[in-house]
Amino acid sequence: MSGASGTPYAAAVLRGLLDAGESVDLVVSRASRLTLLDETGIAFRDAHWRDDLGEWLARGADGKPDTFDVDLGGVRHWSAGDLAAGPSSGSYVTKGMLIVPASTACVAGVALGLSKDLLQRAASVTLKERRALVVAVRESPLNGQTLRHLVTLDDAGASVVPASPAFYAGATHIQDLVDFVAGRVLDAAGVPHGLYRRWEGELGGGAGPTAPTPRTSRTDNG
């Protein structure tokens, strides 16, 4: 997570990864902690990261607590300032890396090959090892410099996924819009999910029933 607005996107992606049975190495930048505090009121602390993460991921995009049940057994947290962490080395094997949300400062740092913190270092490692890197940029409007940085990342093999919700999936709730973006991020990473209704070539589907509530919902679990 970098410091852009859009913490609900990150939460939905994390839940999607865990629901798919993936193990997650989590890096939360300093700037993203400020954004998380501003958008949710949750202070993400290294010493209490599991409690803070659990409280955050249990919330829906509307801020309602206890919306989701999440098992954090597959999550390993690394401090953003720990440049000796596992993901800082190419010999630490991963399937890839997702930056959600990605700020323009983060995009610039990764495009320029900087390693000022673990997030940027891990992204550089991901690119040099030819692993999947998905960058969910969240900014509007985009200036020419940022657009050039995004082209650089695309040329380097990264997938650029703007945090732009679509409406053909029949969204009726803010969580549906968030889940659409999260689903597109997971699609780019090759992770199966059921976060949104896919296009099937028939007009009018968006006016019908929406996609099922994610399996991690407390509603599904009774």
Contacts in CASP RR format, 6 or more apart in sequence:
PFRMAT RR
TARGET T0000
AUTHOR 0000-0000-0000
METHOD contacts of the structure
MODEL  1
MSGASGTPYAAAVLRGLLDAGESVDLVVSRASRLTLLDETGIAFRDAHWR
DDLGEWLARGADGKPDTFDVDLGGVRHWSAGDLAAGPSSGSYVTKGMLIV
PASTACVAGVALGLSKDLLQRAASVTLKERRALVVAVRESPLNGQTLRHL
VTLDDAGASVVPASPAFYAGATHIQDLVDFVAGRVLDAAGVPHGLYRRWE
GELGGGAGPTAPTPRTSRTDNG
1 7 0 8 1.000
1 10 0 8 1.000
1 26 0 8 1.000
1 27 0 8 1.000
1 28 0 8 1.000
1 29 0 8 1.000
1 32 0 8 1.000
1 36 0 8 1.000
1 99 0 8 1.000
1 100 0 8 1.000
1 101 0 8 1.000
1 119 0 8 1.000
2 29 0 8 1.000
2 31 0 8 1.000
2 32 0 8 1.000
2 99 0 8 1.000
2 101 0 8 1.000
2 102 0 8 1.000
2 103 0 8 1.000
2 105 0 8 1.000
2 106 0 8 1.000
2 119 0 8 1.000
3 29 0 8 1.000
3 31 0 8 1.000
3 32 0 8 1.000
3 34 0 8 1.000
3 35 0 8 1.000
3 101 0 8 1.000
3 103 0 8 1.000
3 105 0 8 1.000
3 106 0 8 1.000
4 32 0 8 1.000
4 35 0 8 1.000
4 101 0 8 1.000
4 102 0 8 1.000
4 103 0 8 1.000
4 104 0 8 1.000
4 106 0 8 1.000
4 137 0 8 1.000
4 138 0 8 1.000
4 139 0 8 1.000
5 35 0 8 1.000
5 39 0 8 1.000
5 101 0 8 1.000
5 138 0 8 1.000
6 35 0 8 1.000
6 39 0 8 1.000
6 101 0 8 1.000
6 138 0 8 1.000
6 163 0 8 1.000
7 32 0 8 1.000
7 35 0 8 1.000
7 36 0 8 1.000
7 39 0 8 1.000
7 40 0 8 1.000
7 56 0 8 1.000
7 101 0 8 1.000
8 39 0 8 1.000
8 60 0 8 1.000
8 61 0 8 1.000
8 174 0 8 1.000
8 175 0 8 1.000
8 178 0 8 1.000
9 100 0 8 1.000
9 101 0 8 1.000
9 136 0 8 1.000
9 138 0 8 1.000
9 163 0 8 1.000
9 178 0 8 1.000
9 181 0 8 1.000
9 182 0 8 1.000
9 185 0 8 1.000
10 32 0 8 1.000
10 100 0 8 1.000
10 101 0 8 1.000
11 56 0 8 1.000
11 57 0 8 1.000
11 59 0 8 1.000
11 60 0 8 1.000
11 61 0 8 1.000
12 61 0 8 1.000
12 175 0 8 1.000
12 178 0 8 1.000
12 179 0 8 1.000
12 181 0 8 1.000
12 182 0 8 1.000
12 183 0 8 1.000
12 195 0 8 1.000
13 98 0 8 1.000
13 100 0 8 1.000
13 136 0 8 1.000
13 182 0 8 1.000
13 183 0 8 1.000
13 185 0 8 1.000
13 186 0 8 1.000
14 24 0 8 1.000
14 26 0 8 1.000
14 57 0 8 1.000
14 70 0 8 1.000
14 75 0 8 1.000
15 57 0 8 1.000
15 68 0 8 1.000
15 70 0 8 1.000
15 182 0 8 1.000
15 214 0 8 1.000
15 216 0 8 1.000
16 182 0 8 1.000
16 183 0 8 1.000
16 186 0 8 1.000
16 191 0 8 1.000
16 193 0 8 1.000
16 195 0 8 1.000
16 214 0 8 1.000
16 216 0 8 1.000
17 24 0 8 1.000
17 98 0 8 1.000
17 186 0 8 1.000
17 191 0 8 1.000
18 24 0 8 1.000
18 70 0 8 1.000
18 71 0 8 1.000
18 72 0 8 1.000
18 73 0 8 1.000
18 74 0 8 1.000
18 75 0 8 1.000
18 216 0 8 1.000
19 193 0 8 1.000
19 214 0 8 1.000
19 215 0 8 1.000
19 216 0 8 1.000
20 186 0 8 1.000
20 191 0 8 1.000
20 192 0 8 1.000
20 193 0 8 1.000
21 74 0 8 1.000
22 74 0 8 1.000
22 95 0 8 1.000
22 191 0 8 1.000
23 74 0 8 1.000
23 75 0 8 1.000
23 76 0 8 1.000
24 74 0 8 1.000
24 75 0 8 1.000
24 76 0 8 1.000
25 76 0 8 1.000
25 78 0 8 1.000
25 86 0 8 1.000
25 87 0 8 1.000
25 94 0 8 1.000
25 122 0 8 1.000
26 49 0 8 1.000
26 53 0 8 1.000
26 75 0 8 1.000
26 76 0 8 1.000
26 77 0 8 1.000
26 78 0 8 1.000
27 77 0 8 1.000
27 78 0 8 1.000
27 80 0 8 1.000
27 85 0 8 1.000
27 87 0 8 1.000
27 118 0 8 1.000
27 119 0 8 1.000
27 122 0 8 1.000
28 36 0 8 1.000
28 44 0 8 1.000
28 49 0 8 1.000
28 77 0 8 1.000
28 80 0 8 1.000
29 80 0 8 1.000
29 106 0 8 1.000
29 117 0 8 1.000
29 119 0 8 1.000
30 80 0 8 1.000
30 117 0 8 1.000
31 103 0 8 1.000
31 105 0 8 1.000
32 44 0 8 1.000
33 43 0 8 1.000
33 44 0 8 1.000
36 42 0 8 1.000
36 43 0 8 1.000
36 44 0 8 1.000
36 56 0 8 1.000
37 43 0 8 1.000
37 44 0 8 1.000
40 56 0 8 1.000
40 59 0 8 1.000
40 63 0 8 1.000
42 52 0 8 1.000
42 55 0 8 1.000
42 56 0 8 1.000
43 52 0 8 1.000
44 52 0 8 1.000
44 53 0 8 1.000
44 56 0 8 1.000
45 52 0 8 1.000
46 77 0 8 1.000
46 79 0 8 1.000
49 77 0 8 1.000
50 72 0 8 1.000
50 75 0 8 1.000
50 77 0 8 1.000
53 72 0 8 1.000
53 75 0 8 1.000
53 77 0 8 1.000
54 70 0 8 1.000
54 72 0 8 1.000
55 65 0 8 1.000
57 68 0 8 1.000
57 70 0 8 1.000
57 72 0 8 1.000
58 65 0 8 1.000
58 66 0 8 1.000
58 67 0 8 1.000
58 68 0 8 1.000
58 69 0 8 1.000
58 70 0 8 1.000
59 65 0 8 1.000
59 66 0 8 1.000
59 67 0 8 1.000
59 68 0 8 1.000
60 67 0 8 1.000
60 68 0 8 1.000
60 175 0 8 1.000
61 173 0 8 1.000
61 174 0 8 1.000
61 175 0 8 1.000
61 177 0 8 1.000
61 178 0 8 1.000
62 173 0 8 1.000
62 174 0 8 1.000
62 175 0 8 1.000
66 218 0 8 1.000
67 217 0 8 1.000
67 218 0 8 1.000
68 214 0 8 1.000
68 216 0 8 1.000
68 217 0 8 1.000
68 218 0 8 1.000
69 216 0 8 1.000
69 217 0 8 1.000
69 218 0 8 1.000
69 221 0 8 1.000
70 216 0 8 1.000
78 85 0 8 1.000
78 86 0 8 1.000
78 87 0 8 1.000
78 118 0 8 1.000
79 85 0 8 1.000
79 118 0 8 1.000
80 117 0 8 1.000
80 118 0 8 1.000
80 119 0 8 1.000
81 117 0 8 1.000
81 118 0 8 1.000
82 88 0 8 1.000
82 118 0 8 1.000
83 115 0 8 1.000
83 117 0 8 1.000
83 118 0 8 1.000
83 121 0 8 1.000
85 118 0 8 1.000
85 122 0 8 1.000
86 92 0 8 1.000
87 94 0 8 1.000
87 97 0 8 1.000
87 118 0 8 1.000
87 121 0 8 1.000
87 122 0 8 1.000
87 125 0 8 1.000
88 118 0 8 1.000
88 121 0 8 1.000
88 122 0 8 1.000
88 125 0 8 1.000
89 125 0 8 1.000
90 125 0 8 1.000
90 128 0 8 1.000
90 129 0 8 1.000
92 125 0 8 1.000
94 126 0 8 1.000
94 131 0 8 1.000
95 131 0 8 1.000
95 132 0 8 1.000
95 189 0 8 1.000
96 126 0 8 1.000
96 131 0 8 1.000
96 132 0 8 1.000
96 133 0 8 1.000
96 189 0 8 1.000
97 122 0 8 1.000
97 123 0 8 1.000
97 126 0 8 1.000
97 131 0 8 1.000
97 132 0 8 1.000
97 133 0 8 1.000
97 134 0 8 1.000
98 134 0 8 1.000
98 136 0 8 1.000
98 185 0 8 1.000
98 189 0 8 1.000
99 106 0 8 1.000
99 110 0 8 1.000
99 119 0 8 1.000
99 123 0 8 1.000
99 133 0 8 1.000
99 134 0 8 1.000
99 135 0 8 1.000
99 136 0 8 1.000
100 134 0 8 1.000
100 136 0 8 1.000
100 182 0 8 1.000
100 185 0 8 1.000
101 136 0 8 1.000
101 137 0 8 1.000
101 138 0 8 1.000
101 163 0 8 1.000
102 135 0 8 1.000
102 136 0 8 1.000
102 137 0 8 1.000
102 138 0 8 1.000
103 138 0 8 1.000
103 139 0 8 1.000
104 137 0 8 1.000
104 139 0 8 1.000
104 142 0 8 1.000
104 146 0 8 1.000
104 149 0 8 1.000
106 119 0 8 1.000
106 120 0 8 1.000
107 135 0 8 1.000
107 137 0 8 1.000
107 146 0 8 1.000
107 149 0 8 1.000
107 150 0 8 1.000
107 153 0 8 1.000
108 145 0 8 1.000
108 146 0 8 1.000
108 149 0 8 1.000
109 116 0 8 1.000
109 120 0 8 1.000
109 149 0 8 1.000
110 120 0 8 1.000
110 123 0 8 1.000
110 124 0 8 1.000
110 127 0 8 1.000
110 133 0 8 1.000
110 135 0 8 1.000
110 153 0 8 1.000
110 158 0 8 1.000
111 149 0 8 1.000
111 150 0 8 1.000
111 152 0 8 1.000
111 153 0 8 1.000
111 156 0 8 1.000
112 149 0 8 1.000
113 120 0 8 1.000
113 124 0 8 1.000
114 120 0 8 1.000
114 124 0 8 1.000
115 121 0 8 1.000
115 124 0 8 1.000
123 133 0 8 1.000
126 132 0 8 1.000
126 133 0 8 1.000
127 133 0 8 1.000
127 156 0 8 1.000
127 157 0 8 1.000
127 158 0 8 1.000
132 159 0 8 1.000
132 188 0 8 1.000
132 189 0 8 1.000
132 190 0 8 1.000
133 153 0 8 1.000
133 156 0 8 1.000
133 157 0 8 1.000
133 158 0 8 1.000
133 159 0 8 1.000
134 158 0 8 1.000
134 159 0 8 1.000
134 161 0 8 1.000
134 185 0 8 1.000
134 188 0 8 1.000
134 189 0 8 1.000
135 150 0 8 1.000
135 153 0 8 1.000
135 158 0 8 1.000
135 159 0 8 1.000
135 160 0 8 1.000
135 161 0 8 1.000
136 161 0 8 1.000
136 162 0 8 1.000
136 163 0 8 1.000
136 181 0 8 1.000
136 185 0 8 1.000
137 146 0 8 1.000
137 150 0 8 1.000
137 160 0 8 1.000
137 161 0 8 1.000
137 162 0 8 1.000
137 163 0 8 1.000
138 162 0 8 1.000
138 163 0 8 1.000
139 146 0 8 1.000
142 150 0 8 1.000
150 160 0 8 1.000
153 160 0 8 1.000
154 160 0 8 1.000
159 188 0 8 1.000
159 189 0 8 1.000
161 181 0 8 1.000
161 184 0 8 1.000
161 185 0 8 1.000
161 188 0 8 1.000
163 181 0 8 1.000
164 181 0 8 1.000
165 171 0 8 1.000
165 177 0 8 1.000
165 178 0 8 1.000
165 180 0 8 1.000
165 181 0 8 1.000
166 180 0 8 1.000
167 206 0 8 1.000
168 199 0 8 1.000
168 205 0 8 1.000
168 206 0 8 1.000
169 176 0 8 1.000
169 180 0 8 1.000
169 196 0 8 1.000
169 197 0 8 1.000
169 198 0 8 1.000
169 206 0 8 1.000
169 210 0 8 1.000
169 211 0 8 1.000
170 176 0 8 1.000
170 197 0 8 1.000
170 205 0 8 1.000
170 206 0 8 1.000
170 207 0 8 1.000
170 208 0 8 1.000
170 210 0 8 1.000
170 211 0 8 1.000
171 177 0 8 1.000
171 180 0 8 1.000
171 210 0 8 1.000
172 210 0 8 1.000
176 196 0 8 1.000
176 210 0 8 1.000
176 211 0 8 1.000
179 195 0 8 1.000
179 196 0 8 1.000
179 211 0 8 1.000
179 214 0 8 1.000
180 195 0 8 1.000
180 196 0 8 1.000
182 193 0 8 1.000
182 195 0 8 1.000
183 193 0 8 1.000
183 194 0 8 1.000
183 195 0 8 1.000
183 196 0 8 1.000
186 192 0 8 1.000
186 193 0 8 1.000
186 195 0 8 1.000
187 193 0 8 1.000
194 211 0 8 1.000
194 212 0 8 1.000
194 214 0 8 1.000
194 215 0 8 1.000
195 211 0 8 1.000
195 214 0 8 1.000
196 211 0 8 1.000
197 205 0 8 1.000
197 206 0 8 1.000
197 210 0 8 1.000
197 211 0 8 1.000
213 219 0 8 1.000
213 220 0 8 1.000
214 220 0 8 1.000
END
